[in-house]
Amino acid sequence: NLINYLSKMFPLLFLANIVVLVAVPTRIQKRRAKQREEERTEWIAGVSHDIRTPLAIILGNTDMILDPEAGTDISKYTEQIKVQGLRIRRLVENMNLSSKLDFGFGKFEMNKAIISKLLRKTLTEFINQIEDEHFQFDIEIDESLDNLELSVNEDLVERVLINLVH
């Protein structure tokens, strides 16, 4: 009776296994695709935010240059425009690199960097970009970490640090 019962149930069990073998990976793949799309959307929103900040500075500086009543030093504003334009160019390059990496065409370039120097450089650039004198920045790095060297992508680390300060 048991063998007879199993012989009748075998096709049903076989069919159920096939359904599970097809349905589970499909569901997992859909979940991963949805998560990847959400991460991509967040990343695009972050890059858009990063680009809007230097654009606002550029547009504000051009308004100051074009205002005949301002009587300001144009070289100061043109230098800020140049710095922010270069920042936008780096952001676009990072965006292109990320896109290439997603499709397997790019190489994530990491270089050795002394982290304390990178922190100081980034903070100095940030301080030079702001005009509000209400903000003061100090950086304290333990002496034992002063020469710490890591393999990083400096542009991306700089972007993270600037976003944290903002």
C-alpha positions as CSV (number, residue, x, y, z in Angstrom):
1,N,0.0,0.0,0.0
2,L,2.8,2.3,0.9
3,I,4.6,1.8,-2.5
4,N,1.3,2.2,-4.3
5,Y,0.7,5.4,-2.4
6,L,4.2,6.8,-3.1
7,S,3.9,5.9,-6.8
8,K,0.8,8.1,-7.0
9,M,2.3,10.9,-4.9
10,F,5.7,10.9,-6.7
11,P,4.5,13.0,-9.7
12,L,2.9,15.5,-7.4
13,L,6.0,15.8,-5.3
14,F,8.1,16.1,-8.4
15,L,5.9,18.9,-9.7
16,A,6.0,20.7,-6.4
17,N,9.8,20.5,-6.3
18,I,9.9,22.0,-9.9
19,V,7.6,24.8,-8.8
20,V,9.8,25.6,-5.8
21,L,13.0,25.4,-7.8
22,V,11.6,27.9,-10.3
23,A,9.6,30.2,-7.9
24,V,12.2,30.7,-5.2
25,P,15.1,31.9,-7.4
26,T,12.7,34.1,-9.3
27,R,11.5,35.7,-6.1
28,I,15.0,36.2,-4.8
29,Q,16.1,37.8,-8.2
30,K,13.1,40.2,-8.1
31,R,13.9,41.2,-4.5
32,R,17.6,41.9,-5.4
33,A,16.6,43.9,-8.5
34,K,14.2,46.0,-6.4
35,Q,16.9,46.6,-3.7
36,R,19.4,47.5,-6.4
37,E,17.0,50.0,-8.0
38,E,16.4,51.6,-4.6
39,E,20.1,51.9,-4.0
40,R,20.6,53.4,-7.4
41,T,17.8,55.9,-6.7
42,E,19.4,56.9,-3.4
43,W,22.7,57.3,-5.1
44,I,21.3,59.5,-7.9
45,A,19.6,61.7,-5.2
46,G,22.9,62.0,-3.4
47,V,24.9,63.0,-6.5
48,S,22.1,65.4,-7.4
49,H,22.4,67.0,-4.0
50,D,26.2,67.1,-4.3
51,I,26.0,68.9,-7.6
52,R,23.4,71.4,-6.5
53,T,25.6,72.8,-3.8
54,P,28.5,73.9,-6.0
55,L,26.0,75.1,-8.6
56,A,24.4,77.4,-6.0
57,I,27.8,78.8,-5.2
58,I,28.7,79.3,-8.8
59,L,25.4,81.0,-9.6
60,G,25.6,83.2,-6.5
61,N,29.2,84.3,-7.4
62,T,28.1,85.1,-11.0
63,D,25.4,87.3,-9.6
64,M,27.9,89.1,-7.5
65,I,30.2,89.6,-10.5
66,L,27.4,90.9,-12.7
67,D,26.0,93.3,-10.0
68,P,27.5,96.7,-10.9
69,E,26.7,98.1,-7.5
70,A,28.5,95.4,-5.5
71,G,32.0,96.8,-6.1
72,T,33.6,93.5,-5.2
73,D,36.9,91.8,-6.0
74,I,36.0,89.7,-9.1
75,S,39.1,87.4,-8.7
76,K,37.8,86.0,-5.4
77,Y,34.5,85.0,-7.0
78,T,36.0,83.7,-10.2
79,E,38.4,81.4,-8.1
80,Q,35.4,80.0,-6.3
81,I,33.6,79.4,-9.6
82,K,36.6,77.5,-10.8
83,V,36.9,75.4,-7.7
84,Q,33.2,74.6,-7.7
85,G,33.3,73.8,-11.4
86,L,36.1,71.4,-10.9
87,R,34.1,69.8,-8.0
88,I,31.2,69.3,-10.3
89,R,33.5,67.7,-12.9
90,R,34.8,65.3,-10.3
91,L,31.3,64.4,-9.2
92,V,30.3,63.7,-12.8
93,E,33.4,61.6,-13.3
94,N,32.5,59.6,-10.1
95,M,29.0,59.1,-11.5
96,N,30.3,57.8,-14.7
97,L,32.7,55.5,-12.9
98,S,29.9,54.1,-10.8
99,S,27.8,53.5,-13.8
100,K,30.7,51.7,-15.6
101,L,31.3,49.6,-12.4
102,D,27.6,48.6,-12.3
103,F,27.9,47.2,-15.9
104,G,31.4,45.7,-15.4
105,F,33.2,48.1,-17.7
106,G,35.1,50.2,-15.2
107,K,37.9,49.8,-12.7
108,F,37.6,51.2,-9.1
109,E,40.9,53.1,-8.6
110,M,42.3,53.1,-5.1
111,N,45.5,54.7,-4.1
112,K,47.5,54.8,-0.9
113,A,46.8,58.0,1.0
114,I,47.8,59.4,4.4
115,I,44.4,59.8,6.0
116,S,45.4,62.8,8.2
117,K,46.6,64.7,5.2
118,L,43.4,63.9,3.3
119,L,41.3,65.1,6.3
120,R,43.2,68.3,6.6
121,K,43.1,69.0,2.8
122,T,39.3,68.3,2.6
123,L,38.6,70.5,5.6
124,T,40.8,73.3,4.3
125,E,39.0,73.2,0.9
126,F,35.6,73.2,2.7
127,I,36.6,76.2,4.9
128,N,37.8,78.1,1.7
129,Q,34.4,77.5,0.1
130,I,32.2,79.0,2.9
131,E,32.0,82.6,3.5
132,D,30.1,82.5,6.7
133,E,32.4,83.5,9.6
134,H,30.0,82.1,12.2
135,F,31.5,78.6,11.6
136,Q,34.8,77.5,13.1
137,F,36.5,74.2,12.5
138,D,39.1,72.3,14.4
139,I,40.7,69.0,13.6
140,E,42.4,66.9,16.2
141,I,44.2,63.8,15.1
142,D,46.0,61.5,17.6
143,E,49.7,61.4,16.9
144,S,49.7,57.7,16.6
145,L,47.3,58.0,13.6
146,D,49.1,61.0,12.0
147,N,50.8,58.8,9.4
148,L,48.1,56.2,8.9
149,E,48.1,55.2,5.3
150,L,45.2,53.4,3.7
151,S,44.2,52.4,0.2
152,V,41.2,54.5,-0.7
153,N,39.6,56.4,-3.6
154,E,40.4,59.9,-2.5
155,D,37.6,61.6,-4.5
156,L,35.0,59.4,-2.9
157,V,36.3,59.8,0.6
158,E,36.5,63.6,0.1
159,R,32.9,63.5,-1.0
160,V,31.8,61.6,2.0
161,L,33.7,63.9,4.4
162,I,32.2,67.0,2.7
163,N,28.7,65.5,3.0
164,L,29.3,64.8,6.7
165,V,30.4,68.4,7.4
166,H,27.4,69.7,5.4
